[in-house]
Amino acid sequence: MEKIKKIIEEIFRAMGIDDVSVEVKKDNSLKDKESLMVDIETDNRDAKRFLVEGAVGLSALQHLVRILAFKDNLGQFFLVTDINGYRKEREKFLTDLALKTAQKVRRTKRPIILEPMSAYERRFIHLKLAEQPDIVTESTGEEPERKIVVRVYP
């Protein structure tokens, strides 16, 4: 975990960002793999570099850190990187979206196709709706336009 912290600090320093706080902790909320949660705190101006255009920069940072930290054993951990609480806020939004979509699907009995989202966000929605016994989800399409279809269990 110390290795991950050092990698992130080095990346930020290379970008000219010296004021950064990194905390790495184990997170067992994702049941299928051991997860590491990386919380990064920095100036909001610096954080915005990672959060534009659907947080592609944050996803790229997460991917890069995962490769550098686990290059010999990529499948060992699921790594989630957050900056200034962005992912936590996004997860609240996705939870709301998932539950409201499930309610609408139950009411109308018609499938709903959600907007394209990242693999992490799709996985989050799938796991959230897996808790609903009468709802089924599936991903469809090709990256970067991959979407989730939510429907009532037949």
C-alpha positions as CSV (number, residue, x, y, z in Angstrom):
1,M,0.0,0.0,0.0
2,E,2.9,2.3,0.6
3,K,4.1,1.6,-3.0
4,I,0.8,2.9,-4.3
5,K,1.0,6.0,-2.2
6,K,4.6,6.7,-3.5
7,I,3.6,6.1,-7.2
8,I,0.7,8.6,-6.9
9,E,2.8,11.2,-5.1
10,E,5.5,10.9,-7.9
11,I,2.9,11.3,-10.7
12,F,1.5,14.4,-9.0
13,R,5.0,15.9,-8.4
14,A,5.7,15.3,-12.1
15,M,2.6,17.3,-12.9
16,G,3.8,20.1,-10.7
17,I,1.3,19.3,-7.9
18,D,3.1,19.3,-4.6
19,D,0.1,19.6,-2.2
20,V,-1.4,16.1,-2.2
21,S,-2.5,13.8,0.5
22,V,-2.9,10.1,-0.3
23,E,-4.6,7.4,1.9
24,V,-4.7,3.8,0.8
25,K,-7.0,1.3,2.6
26,K,-8.5,-2.1,2.1
27,D,-12.2,-2.1,1.1
28,N,-14.2,-5.2,1.2
29,S,-17.5,-3.8,-0.1
30,L,-16.9,-5.4,-3.5
31,K,-17.5,-9.1,-2.7
32,D,-15.7,-10.8,-5.6
33,K,-12.1,-9.5,-5.1
34,E,-10.1,-7.8,-2.4
35,S,-10.2,-4.1,-3.1
36,L,-7.9,-1.2,-2.3
37,M,-9.4,2.2,-2.0
38,V,-7.1,5.2,-2.7
39,D,-8.3,8.5,-1.4
40,I,-6.5,11.5,-2.8
41,E,-7.0,15.0,-1.5
42,T,-5.6,18.1,-3.3
43,D,-6.5,21.6,-4.3
44,N,-9.8,21.7,-6.2
45,R,-8.1,23.5,-9.1
46,D,-5.6,20.6,-9.4
47,A,-8.3,18.0,-8.9
48,K,-10.3,19.4,-11.9
49,R,-7.6,18.2,-14.2
50,F,-8.6,14.7,-13.4
51,L,-12.4,15.3,-13.4
52,V,-13.2,16.9,-16.7
53,E,-15.0,15.0,-19.4
54,G,-16.5,12.3,-17.2
55,A,-13.4,11.9,-15.0
56,V,-11.4,10.3,-17.8
57,G,-8.2,11.6,-16.1
58,L,-9.1,9.9,-12.9
59,S,-9.8,6.7,-14.7
60,A,-6.4,7.0,-16.5
61,L,-4.6,7.7,-13.2
62,Q,-6.3,4.6,-11.7
63,H,-5.3,2.5,-14.7
64,L,-1.7,3.7,-14.6
65,V,-1.3,3.2,-10.8
66,R,-2.7,-0.3,-11.1
67,I,-0.3,-1.2,-13.8
68,L,2.7,0.3,-12.0
69,A,1.8,-1.2,-8.6
70,F,0.7,-4.7,-9.7
71,K,2.7,-5.2,-12.9
72,D,3.7,-8.7,-11.8
73,N,0.2,-9.6,-10.5
74,L,-2.5,-7.5,-12.2
75,G,-5.4,-9.7,-11.1
76,Q,-4.6,-9.7,-7.4
77,F,-6.5,-6.5,-6.4
78,F,-9.4,-4.3,-7.6
79,L,-8.1,-0.8,-7.3
80,V,-10.5,2.2,-6.9
81,T,-9.0,5.7,-6.9
82,D,-11.0,8.7,-5.7
83,I,-10.0,12.4,-5.7
84,N,-11.6,15.0,-3.4
85,G,-14.6,12.6,-2.8
86,Y,-15.7,12.6,-6.5
87,R,-16.3,8.9,-6.7
88,K,-18.3,8.9,-3.5
89,E,-20.6,11.6,-4.8
90,R,-20.8,9.8,-8.1
91,E,-21.7,6.5,-6.4
92,K,-24.6,8.3,-4.6
93,F,-25.8,9.5,-7.9
94,L,-25.5,6.0,-9.5
95,T,-27.3,4.4,-6.5
96,D,-30.2,6.9,-7.0
97,L,-30.2,6.2,-10.8
98,A,-30.1,2.5,-10.3
99,L,-33.0,2.4,-7.8
100,K,-35.2,4.9,-9.7
101,T,-34.6,3.0,-13.0
102,A,-35.5,-0.3,-11.2
103,Q,-38.8,1.3,-9.9
104,K,-39.6,2.6,-13.4
105,V,-38.9,-0.8,-15.0
106,R,-41.1,-2.5,-12.5
107,R,-43.9,0.0,-13.1
108,T,-43.8,0.0,-16.9
109,K,-42.6,-3.6,-17.4
110,R,-40.4,-2.2,-20.2
111,P,-36.6,-2.3,-20.4
112,I,-34.6,0.9,-19.9
113,I,-31.2,1.5,-21.5
114,L,-29.0,3.8,-19.5
115,E,-26.5,6.2,-21.0
116,P,-23.0,5.0,-21.8
117,M,-20.7,4.8,-18.7
118,S,-17.3,3.6,-17.7
119,A,-16.6,0.0,-16.8
120,Y,-16.4,0.9,-13.1
121,E,-19.8,2.7,-13.2
122,R,-21.4,-0.2,-15.0
123,R,-20.1,-2.7,-12.5
124,F,-21.4,-0.5,-9.7
125,I,-24.9,-0.4,-11.2
126,H,-24.8,-4.2,-11.9
127,L,-23.8,-4.9,-8.3
128,K,-26.4,-2.5,-6.9
129,L,-29.2,-4.0,-8.9
130,A,-28.1,-7.6,-8.3
131,E,-29.6,-6.9,-4.8
132,Q,-33.1,-6.6,-6.4
133,P,-34.4,-10.2,-7.0
134,D,-37.0,-9.1,-9.7
135,I,-34.5,-7.0,-11.7
136,V,-31.9,-8.2,-14.2
137,T,-29.1,-6.1,-15.9
138,E,-26.9,-6.7,-18.9
139,S,-24.3,-4.6,-20.7
140,T,-24.6,-4.0,-24.4
141,G,-22.6,-2.2,-27.1
142,E,-18.9,-1.5,-27.6
143,E,-16.6,0.8,-25.7
144,P,-16.8,3.7,-25.3
145,E,-20.6,3.5,-25.9
146,R,-21.2,0.5,-23.7
147,K,-24.5,0.8,-21.9
148,I,-26.6,-1.1,-19.3
149,V,-30.0,-2.5,-20.1
150,V,-32.3,-2.9,-17.0
151,R,-35.3,-5.1,-17.2
152,V,-37.8,-7.1,-15.0
153,Y,-36.7,-10.6,-14.4
154,P,-38.8,-12.9,-16.6
